[in-house]
Amino acid sequence: MEDKPDVVHFQMDQTKSRLSEATKALQIKISNEKTVIVYNRVNSYILDALLKAVF
């Protein structure tokens, strides 16, 4: 039987840094002076709480 190591080292590419940038996904105007901006990397529980508070 061939000798195989138990641990194999690998490294993932880090070239896709633009995917980690947050961009505006939604903007809701609540009143004349208040606007809510939601970004694409928001956690789901934060978005859920925000939408329940607004609506």
C-alpha positions as CSV (number, residue, x, y, z in Angstrom):
1,M,0.0,0.0,0.0
2,E,1.2,3.5,-0.8
3,D,2.2,5.8,2.0
4,K,-0.4,8.7,2.1
5,P,-0.3,11.6,4.5
6,D,-3.3,12.2,6.8
7,V,-3.2,16.0,6.3
8,V,-3.1,17.7,2.9
9,H,-2.1,21.4,2.7
10,F,-4.0,23.6,0.3
11,Q,-4.5,27.4,-0.2
12,M,-7.5,29.1,-1.6
13,D,-7.2,32.0,-4.0
14,Q,-7.6,35.5,-2.5
15,T,-8.0,37.3,-5.8
16,K,-11.8,37.9,-5.6
17,S,-11.6,40.8,-3.1
18,R,-14.4,42.7,-4.9
19,L,-17.0,40.2,-3.7
20,S,-16.5,41.3,-0.1
21,E,-17.4,44.9,-0.8
22,A,-20.8,46.0,0.4
23,T,-23.0,47.8,-2.1
24,K,-26.4,49.4,-1.6
25,A,-29.2,46.9,-2.2
26,L,-32.3,48.8,-1.0
27,Q,-33.2,52.3,-0.1
28,I,-36.5,53.1,1.7
29,K,-37.6,56.7,2.2
30,I,-39.6,56.7,5.5
31,S,-40.4,60.4,5.7
32,N,-39.0,63.7,4.4
33,E,-36.0,63.5,6.7
34,K,-35.5,59.8,7.2
35,T,-34.1,57.2,4.8
36,V,-33.1,53.6,5.5
37,I,-30.3,52.1,3.3
38,V,-29.8,48.4,3.3
39,Y,-26.5,46.9,2.0
40,N,-26.1,43.5,0.3
41,R,-24.1,42.0,3.1
42,V,-26.6,42.6,5.9
43,N,-27.3,39.7,8.2
44,S,-30.8,38.2,7.8
45,Y,-31.8,38.7,11.4
46,I,-30.9,42.4,11.3
47,L,-32.9,42.8,8.0
48,D,-35.9,41.0,9.6
49,A,-35.8,43.3,12.6
50,L,-35.5,46.4,10.5
51,L,-38.4,45.5,8.2
52,K,-40.6,44.7,11.2
53,A,-39.8,48.1,12.8
54,V,-40.4,50.1,9.6
55,F,-43.6,48.3,8.5
